[in-house]
Amino acid sequence: MEESVRVHGFRWPLHPLQVLSWVVFGGDVLVYLIICIPMIETVAAQVVVTSCFVISVIFLVVSTFIATKCDPMDPYVLRDESLFKEEELDELPYCGLCATTVQARSKHCRVCKKCVDCFDHHCMWLNNCIGGDNYRAFFVSISSVAVMIGIVL
């Protein structure tokens, strides 16, 4: 395999959309604090809505960190070829770019330069591939964004 394999989304160079997402997220939080809270009439409603907003922000930050820090690489890429049974070698696909046998649901990401188990897509916002190991965290991250936007709107 090549030496420039992207291990996770925090590895340099950062994608411009990843940096933009951090700026937009910070701006959303500031807009909420400066504009939205004062628009809510009762203190009880402010507490409830702000609590929901804070919870969604916490979920967003934690899940995005987990999805970005995760390395969704196919574990077979690091496996020694001699450990495969002959039947497995005949049934499993071979990645010519990684020069190894990979799992059936793996796909090679040309951005990260590695095969990803259960590859879904390469997310430029997280600067990482979305696959089997980080799909749940990615889903929670997207859901948290939807909740956060819903509260602001």
Z-matrix of the N, CA and C atoms (Angstrom, degrees):
N
C 1 1.453
C 2 1.524 1 109.66
N 3 1.295 2 115.47 1 158.39
C 4 1.461 3 120.70 2 -179.78
C 5 1.528 4 110.05 3 -74.06
N 6 1.324 5 115.68 4 155.36
C 7 1.455 6 120.51 5 -179.32
C 8 1.516 7 112.77 6 -74.91
N 9 1.309 8 118.53 7 -21.84
C 10 1.463 9 121.50 8 -174.40
C 11 1.532 10 112.63 9 -90.84
N 12 1.320 11 117.37 10 30.96
C 13 1.466 12 121.16 11 178.17
C 14 1.523 13 108.63 12 -68.34
N 15 1.328 14 116.03 13 130.73
C 16 1.466 15 121.16 14 178.81
C 17 1.529 16 107.46 15 -77.96
N 18 1.315 17 116.60 16 118.91
C 19 1.458 18 121.35 17 -177.52
C 20 1.527 19 110.84 18 -78.72
N 21 1.321 20 117.00 19 -42.11
C 22 1.460 21 122.28 20 179.50
C 23 1.528 22 108.82 21 -155.10
N 24 1.321 23 116.06 22 176.57
C 25 1.456 24 121.26 23 -173.96
C 26 1.515 25 116.45 24 -75.18
N 27 1.325 26 117.75 25 -10.01
C 28 1.466 27 119.61 26 178.45
C 29 1.526 28 111.65 27 -91.50
N 30 1.314 29 116.85 28 0.50
C 31 1.460 30 120.77 29 -179.77
C 32 1.529 31 109.75 30 -76.84
N 33 1.325 32 117.40 31 139.97
C 34 1.452 33 122.77 32 -179.99
C 35 1.510 34 110.40 33 -71.88
N 36 1.306 35 119.75 34 147.05
C 37 1.453 36 126.45 35 0.86
C 38 1.523 37 111.13 36 -82.34
N 39 1.321 38 115.87 37 143.63
C 40 1.455 39 120.99 38 175.41
C 41 1.525 40 108.62 39 -73.42
N 42 1.309 41 116.04 40 146.75
C 43 1.464 42 120.12 41 178.68
C 44 1.532 43 107.96 42 -79.47
N 45 1.341 44 118.71 43 140.45
C 46 1.480 45 120.99 44 179.58
C 47 1.533 46 112.97 45 -56.17
N 48 1.340 47 118.11 46 -35.91
C 49 1.465 48 119.70 47 178.26
C 50 1.532 49 111.98 48 -68.90
N 51 1.327 50 116.27 49 -29.20
C 52 1.465 51 119.72 50 176.03
C 53 1.529 52 110.14 51 -65.56
N 54 1.311 53 116.46 52 -46.60
C 55 1.469 54 121.17 53 178.29
C 56 1.527 55 109.72 54 -64.46
N 57 1.331 56 117.58 55 -42.38
C 58 1.460 57 121.81 56 178.14
C 59 1.529 58 110.91 57 -59.21
N 60 1.328 59 117.06 58 -39.49
C 61 1.473 60 119.44 59 179.64
C 62 1.523 61 111.44 60 -63.30
N 63 1.329 62 117.42 61 -36.23
C 64 1.466 63 120.08 62 177.36
C 65 1.525 64 110.45 63 -65.77
N 66 1.336 65 117.36 64 -41.21
C 67 1.466 66 121.69 65 179.97
C 68 1.527 67 110.12 66 -66.01
N 69 1.334 68 116.69 67 -45.13
C 70 1.465 69 120.51 68 179.86
C 71 1.527 70 110.51 69 -64.01
N 72 1.323 71 117.24 70 -41.18
C 73 1.460 72 121.10 71 178.25
C 74 1.530 73 110.67 72 -60.45
N 75 1.334 74 116.58 73 -47.33
C 76 1.467 75 120.05 74 177.87
C 77 1.517 76 111.67 75 -61.04
N 78 1.336 77 116.42 76 -40.19
C 79 1.463 78 120.59 77 176.90
C 80 1.520 79 112.14 78 -63.61
N 81 1.329 80 117.19 79 -40.29
C 82 1.473 81 120.93 80 177.89
C 83 1.530 82 111.26 81 -61.20
N 84 1.308 83 115.83 82 -43.03
C 85 1.473 84 119.46 83 179.81
C 86 1.529 85 109.92 84 -64.55
N 87 1.331 86 117.13 85 -43.15
C 88 1.468 87 120.02 86 178.87
C 89 1.527 88 111.77 87 -64.30
N 90 1.330 89 117.39 88 -42.50
C 91 1.465 90 120.97 89 178.06
C 92 1.522 91 110.13 90 -59.79
N 93 1.320 92 115.80 91 -42.93
C 94 1.461 93 119.21 92 179.65
C 95 1.531 94 110.45 93 -61.92
N 96 1.340 95 116.30 94 -47.38
C 97 1.463 96 120.49 95 -177.10
C 98 1.525 97 112.30 96 -65.68
N 99 1.327 98 117.24 97 -40.82
C 100 1.459 99 121.37 98 -173.78
C 101 1.530 100 113.03 99 -85.27
N 102 1.334 101 116.98 100 -38.57
C 103 1.460 102 119.99 101 -172.50
C 104 1.531 103 113.07 102 -106.56
N 105 1.311 104 116.38 103 -47.57
C 106 1.473 105 119.22 104 -170.57
C 107 1.531 106 114.00 105 -73.19
N 108 1.314 107 117.77 106 -43.68
C 109 1.474 108 119.32 107 -178.38
C 110 1.532 109 111.50 108 -58.73
N 111 1.335 110 118.79 109 -47.81
C 112 1.470 111 117.99 110 179.54
C 113 1.539 112 114.13 111 -63.30
N 114 1.316 113 118.14 112 -20.83
C 115 1.458 114 120.93 113 -179.29
C 116 1.537 115 112.37 114 -77.03
N 117 1.328 116 116.47 115 -18.55
C 118 1.465 117 120.14 116 179.46
C 119 1.524 118 107.82 117 -80.10
N 120 1.334 119 116.24 118 127.41
C 121 1.470 120 120.87 119 -169.25
C 122 1.525 121 114.87 120 -72.48
N 123 1.308 122 118.08 121 -50.32
C 124 1.473 123 118.91 122 -174.96
C 125 1.523 124 110.61 123 -96.70
N 126 1.318 125 114.53 124 152.57
C 127 1.462 126 120.95 125 178.97
C 128 1.522 127 110.43 126 -65.33
N 129 1.320 128 117.01 127 -39.24
C 130 1.470 129 120.93 128 179.77
C 131 1.531 130 110.49 129 -61.06
N 132 1.330 131 116.59 130 -43.68
C 133 1.465 132 120.60 131 178.56
C 134 1.529 133 110.91 132 -66.28
N 135 1.347 134 116.14 133 -37.93
C 136 1.464 135 119.51 134 176.86
C 137 1.525 136 110.97 135 -60.50
N 138 1.323 137 116.23 136 -43.17
C 139 1.470 138 120.72 137 -179.64
C 140 1.524 139 110.89 138 -64.48
N 141 1.329 140 117.24 139 -45.45
C 142 1.471 141 121.02 140 -178.14
C 143 1.523 142 111.12 141 -65.40
N 144 1.332 143 117.02 142 -49.30
C 145 1.462 144 120.99 143 -177.52
C 146 1.525 145 110.64 144 -66.64
N 147 1.331 146 117.10 145 -42.27
C 148 1.464 147 120.50 146 179.08
C 149 1.520 148 110.92 147 -65.43
N 150 1.320 149 117.84 148 -38.35
C 151 1.474 150 120.89 149 176.80
C 152 1.525 151 110.65 150 -61.01
N 153 1.331 152 117.05 151 -44.95
C 154 1.467 153 121.10 152 177.59
C 155 1.524 154 111.13 153 -62.33
N 156 1.327 155 116.02 154 -41.22
C 157 1.459 156 120.77 155 179.62
C 158 1.526 157 110.93 156 -64.06
N 159 1.332 158 116.85 157 -45.64
C 160 1.466 159 121.34 158 -179.64
C 161 1.528 160 110.65 159 -63.12
N 162 1.322 161 117.12 160 -41.40
C 163 1.465 162 120.67 161 178.27
C 164 1.529 163 110.14 162 -62.36
N 165 1.338 164 117.09 163 -43.83
C 166 1.470 165 119.83 164 179.23
C 167 1.528 166 111.14 165 -64.86
N 168 1.331 167 117.48 166 -36.90
C 169 1.468 168 120.80 167 177.50
C 170 1.526 169 110.69 168 -65.28
N 171 1.327 170 116.95 169 -42.91
C 172 1.470 171 120.47 170 178.78
C 173 1.525 172 110.15 171 -62.08
N 174 1.342 173 116.52 172 -47.11
C 175 1.463 174 119.70 173 178.03
C 176 1.526 175 110.81 174 -59.91
N 177 1.319 176 117.13 175 -41.79
C 178 1.459 177 121.45 176 -179.47
C 179 1.526 178 111.34 177 -62.44
N 180 1.316 179 117.14 178 -48.85
C 181 1.466 180 120.80 179 -177.24
C 182 1.529 181 110.64 180 -64.19
N 183 1.325 182 117.04 181 -46.73
C 184 1.470 183 120.56 182 -177.58
C 185 1.528 184 111.22 183 -66.49
N 186 1.331 185 117.32 184 -47.82
C 187 1.472 186 119.62 185 -177.45
C 188 1.526 187 111.60 186 -67.87
N 189 1.318 188 117.46 187 -37.11
C 190 1.460 189 120.21 188 177.74
C 191 1.523 190 110.70 189 -66.10
N 192 1.319 191 117.18 190 -40.52
C 193 1.457 192 120.68 191 176.78
C 194 1.528 193 110.41 192 -61.33
N 195 1.333 194 117.08 193 -45.74
C 196 1.465 195 121.23 194 -179.43
C 197 1.526 196 110.81 195 -63.18
N 198 1.339 197 116.94 196 -45.77
C 199 1.468 198 120.58 197 -179.26
C 200 1.531 199 111.75 198 -65.81
N 201 1.315 200 117.28 199 -34.13
C 202 1.465 201 121.13 200 -178.53
C 203 1.523 202 111.27 201 -78.97
N 204 1.324 203 117.85 202 -37.96
C 205 1.464 204 122.39 203 -176.84
C 206 1.530 205 112.69 204 -77.37
N 207 1.327 206 117.07 205 -21.03
C 208 1.458 207 122.48 206 -177.04
C 209 1.531 208 111.60 207 -68.04
N 210 1.319 209 116.22 208 143.24
C 211 1.458 210 121.22 209 172.49
C 212 1.528 211 107.60 210 -106.08
N 213 1.344 212 117.59 211 101.86
C 214 1.463 213 120.26 212 -176.02
C 215 1.532 214 114.17 213 -83.74
N 216 1.322 215 117.53 214 21.64
C 217 1.461 216 121.18 215 -176.71
C 218 1.530 217 111.29 216 -61.63
N 219 1.306 218 115.46 217 144.41
C 220 1.454 219 122.05 218 176.02
C 221 1.533 220 108.81 219 -60.17
N 222 1.348 221 117.91 220 124.70
C 223 1.471 222 119.32 221 -178.71
C 224 1.527 223 113.18 222 -65.38
N 225 1.327 224 117.71 223 -20.65
C 226 1.463 225 120.40 224 179.01
C 227 1.523 226 112.01 225 -69.33
N 228 1.324 227 117.88 226 -20.65
C 229 1.465 228 120.86 227 -179.70
C 230 1.532 229 110.23 228 -61.54
N 231 1.320 230 116.58 229 -36.90
C 232 1.462 231 120.98 230 -178.52
C 233 1.534 232 112.75 231 -89.10
N 234 1.315 233 116.70 232 -7.12
C 235 1.465 234 121.53 233 -176.94
C 236 1.531 235 110.37 234 -76.42
N 237 1.310 236 115.01 235 138.48
C 238 1.458 237 121.23 236 178.54
C 239 1.531 238 109.32 237 -68.50
N 240 1.314 239 117.08 238 130.60
C 241 1.469 240 121.91 239 -177.67
C 242 1.530 241 111.76 240 -57.89
N 243 1.323 242 117.80 241 -29.26
C 244 1.466 243 120.36 242 -178.49
C 245 1.531 244 112.17 243 -69.55
N 246 1.337 245 118.46 244 -15.97
C 247 1.458 246 121.75 245 179.27
C 248 1.528 247 112.80 246 -82.12
N 249 1.328 248 117.59 247 -12.17
C 250 1.458 249 120.99 248 178.81
C 251 1.524 250 110.08 249 -79.05
N 252 1.321 251 116.08 250 143.15
C 253 1.457 252 120.95 251 171.83
C 254 1.518 253 107.70 252 -78.10
N 255 1.308 254 116.27 253 156.68
C 256 1.471 255 120.37 254 -178.63
C 257 1.528 256 111.68 255 -59.12
N 258 1.360 257 116.95 256 -36.84
C 259 1.467 258 120.96 257 179.42
C 260 1.531 259 110.50 258 -64.70
N 261 1.340 260 116.30 259 -39.43
C 262 1.462 261 120.81 260 179.81
C 263 1.528 262 110.76 261 -63.50
N 264 1.303 263 116.35 262 -43.08
C 265 1.463 264 120.25 263 -179.57
C 266 1.529 265 111.25 264 -62.84
N 267 1.343 266 116.46 265 -33.51
C 268 1.463 267 120.01 266 179.11
C 269 1.522 268 111.82 267 -74.36
N 270 1.346 269 117.02 268 -33.11
C 271 1.463 270 121.64 269 -174.67
C 272 1.522 271 113.62 270 -89.24
N 273 1.314 272 117.55 271 -33.57
C 274 1.464 273 121.02 272 -175.14
C 275 1.520 274 111.57 273 -83.95
N 276 1.341 275 116.53 274 146.90
C 277 1.470 276 119.34 275 178.34
C 278 1.529 277 111.83 276 -72.32
N 279 1.312 278 114.85 277 159.11
C 280 1.457 279 122.16 278 178.36
C 281 1.528 280 107.90 279 -115.76
N 282 1.324 281 116.24 280 129.72
C 283 1.465 282 120.47 281 176.55
C 284 1.526 283 108.20 282 -95.74
N 285 1.313 284 115.16 283 115.71
C 286 1.455 285 119.92 284 179.82
C 287 1.518 286 112.94 285 -70.03
N 288 1.331 287 117.34 286 -26.85
C 289 1.468 288 120.61 287 179.54
C 290 1.526 289 111.72 288 -75.53
N 291 1.343 290 116.37 289 -38.38
C 292 1.468 291 120.47 290 176.92
C 293 1.527 292 110.87 291 -87.13
N 294 1.322 293 116.32 292 -16.11
C 295 1.466 294 123.61 293 -179.02
C 296 1.529 295 111.36 294 59.42
N 297 1.339 296 115.21 295 47.51
C 298 1.458 297 119.63 296 179.53
C 299 1.522 298 110.41 297 -157.96
N 300 1.319 299 115.68 298 165.11
C 301 1.460 300 122.44 299 174.75
C 302 1.521 301 108.07 300 -78.97
N 303 1.337 302 116.08 301 139.09
C 304 1.462 303 121.03 302 -178.65
C 305 1.525 304 110.01 303 -128.36
N 306 1.329 305 116.03 304 169.22
C 307 1.457 306 120.13 305 177.85
C 308 1.526 307 110.18 306 -70.19
N 309 1.329 308 115.05 307 159.34
C 310 1.463 309 120.52 308 -174.62
C 311 1.529 310 113.16 309 -61.96
N 312 1.327 311 118.55 310 -32.81
C 313 1.465 312 121.08 311 -176.76
C 314 1.527 313 112.87 312 -94.28
N 315 1.310 314 117.34 313 8.34
C 316 1.468 315 120.86 314 179.97
C 317 1.517 316 111.01 315 -82.58
N 318 1.324 317 113.78 316 154.09
C 319 1.455 318 120.86 317 176.03
C 320 1.521 319 107.48 318 -142.49
N 321 1.301 320 116.32 319 148.13
C 322 1.457 321 120.94 320 -179.66
C 323 1.525 322 109.87 321 -84.59
N 324 1.329 323 116.42 322 129.69
C 325 1.460 324 121.71 323 174.97
C 326 1.529 325 107.77 324 -98.02
N 327 1.305 326 115.73 325 121.05
C 328 1.463 327 119.76 326 -178.42
C 329 1.530 328 112.21 327 -75.11
N 330 1.328 329 117.06 328 -21.47
C 331 1.464 330 120.01 329 178.02
C 332 1.528 331 109.89 330 -74.28
N 333 1.326 332 116.38 331 -48.82
C 334 1.467 333 121.24 332 -178.48
C 335 1.530 334 112.58 333 -84.96
N 336 1.329 335 116.38 334 -14.74
C 337 1.466 336 122.72 335 178.96
C 338 1.523 337 112.07 336 61.38
N 339 1.362 338 115.50 337 46.50
C 340 1.462 339 120.40 338 177.25
C 341 1.519 340 109.25 339 -157.68
N 342 1.320 341 115.87 340 160.96
C 343 1.458 342 120.87 341 174.34
C 344 1.522 343 108.58 342 -85.58
N 345 1.330 344 115.54 343 136.30
C 346 1.459 345 121.86 344 -176.35
C 347 1.527 346 108.92 345 -116.18
N 348 1.321 347 115.38 346 129.16
C 349 1.458 348 121.73 347 179.22
C 350 1.528 349 109.75 348 -67.56
N 351 1.314 350 117.80 349 129.87
C 352 1.477 351 123.64 350 -179.33
C 353 1.532 352 110.65 351 53.13
N 354 1.309 353 116.69 352 47.26
C 355 1.462 354 123.08 353 -176.60
C 356 1.529 355 111.07 354 -55.87
N 357 1.333 356 116.42 355 128.16
C 358 1.455 357 121.72 356 174.39
C 359 1.528 358 109.47 357 -104.25
N 360 1.342 359 116.51 358 -58.48
C 361 1.456 360 121.16 359 177.58
C 362 1.521 361 109.67 360 -167.87
N 363 1.315 362 115.67 361 167.12
C 364 1.462 363 119.66 362 171.98
C 365 1.524 364 107.01 363 -96.75
N 366 1.325 365 116.48 364 120.10
C 367 1.463 366 121.62 365 -177.36
C 368 1.531 367 109.31 366 -94.01
N 369 1.332 368 115.70 367 114.88
C 370 1.468 369 119.78 368 179.30
C 371 1.524 370 111.51 369 -70.19
N 372 1.341 371 117.31 370 -26.10
C 373 1.465 372 121.17 371 -179.39
C 374 1.525 373 110.99 372 -70.01
N 375 1.336 374 116.51 373 -31.65
C 376 1.465 375 121.10 374 177.37
C 377 1.525 376 111.49 375 -100.30
N 378 1.333 377 116.19 376 -12.22
C 379 1.461 378 122.11 377 -178.74
C 380 1.531 379 110.58 378 61.20
N 381 1.337 380 115.75 379 36.25
C 382 1.456 381 120.93 380 -176.25
C 383 1.521 382 109.60 381 -151.69
N 384 1.312 383 115.73 382 157.82
C 385 1.456 384 120.62 383 174.70
C 386 1.521 385 109.09 384 -77.48
N 387 1.335 386 114.64 385 147.36
C 388 1.453 387 120.58 386 174.49
C 389 1.518 388 106.24 387 -106.38
N 390 1.320 389 114.72 388 120.22
C 391 1.458 390 120.82 389 -177.61
C 392 1.514 391 110.29 390 -144.71
N 393 1.311 392 115.87 391 -162.71
C 394 1.459 393 121.78 392 -175.53
C 395 1.521 394 114.15 393 -57.37
N 396 1.320 395 117.58 394 -38.32
C 397 1.467 396 120.20 395 -174.76
C 398 1.525 397 114.21 396 -76.95
N 399 1.325 398 118.66 397 -23.72
C 400 1.460 399 118.98 398 -177.28
C 401 1.533 400 113.44 399 -126.17
N 402 1.321 401 117.18 400 14.72
C 403 1.463 402 119.28 401 -177.53
C 404 1.526 403 112.08 402 -66.37
N 405 1.336 404 117.48 403 -41.21
C 406 1.479 405 120.63 404 179.33
C 407 1.524 406 111.08 405 -61.49
N 408 1.332 407 115.91 406 -46.32
C 409 1.469 408 119.59 407 179.62
C 410 1.528 409 110.42 408 -63.01
N 411 1.323 410 117.35 409 -38.24
C 412 1.463 411 121.25 410 177.10
C 413 1.530 412 110.42 411 -63.55
N 414 1.318 413 117.33 412 -43.59
C 415 1.462 414 121.61 413 179.72
C 416 1.532 415 110.76 414 -62.91
N 417 1.336 416 117.08 415 -42.82
C 418 1.471 417 120.88 416 177.53
C 419 1.525 418 109.84 417 -63.94
N 420 1.307 419 117.06 418 -39.20
C 421 1.467 420 121.42 419 178.71
C 422 1.527 421 111.18 420 -61.78
N 423 1.314 422 117.39 421 -47.75
C 424 1.467 423 121.51 422 179.76
C 425 1.528 424 110.20 423 -65.63
N 426 1.321 425 117.30 424 -40.69
C 427 1.468 426 120.95 425 178.66
C 428 1.522 427 111.02 426 -64.11
N 429 1.326 428 116.77 427 -39.18
C 430 1.465 429 121.05 428 178.83
C 431 1.524 430 111.38 429 -65.30
N 432 1.320 431 116.73 430 -37.80
C 433 1.469 432 120.38 431 176.54
C 434 1.525 433 109.55 432 -62.33
N 435 1.335 434 116.66 433 -43.47
C 436 1.464 435 120.51 434 179.72
C 437 1.529 436 111.14 435 -61.98
N 438 1.324 437 117.18 436 -42.64
C 439 1.465 438 121.53 437 179.17
C 440 1.538 439 109.79 438 -65.26
N 441 1.323 440 116.14 439 -44.72
C 442 1.468 441 120.98 440 -179.29
C 443 1.526 442 110.97 441 -61.43
N 444 1.322 443 116.66 442 -45.11
C 445 1.470 444 120.14 443 178.52
C 446 1.533 445 110.52 444 -65.13
N 447 1.318 446 116.16 445 -40.30
C 448 1.466 447 120.05 446 177.78
C 449 1.514 448 112.73 447 -59.88
N 450 1.311 449 116.72 448 -39.51
C 451 1.468 450 120.80 449 179.25
C 452 1.524 451 110.38 450 -68.45
N 453 1.330 452 117.21 451 -41.74
C 454 1.459 453 120.92 452 -179.17
C 455 1.542 454 110.76 453 -66.52
N 456 1.337 455 115.73 454 -39.01
C 457 1.455 456 118.44 455 -178.87
C 458 1.517 457 109.99 456 -73.82
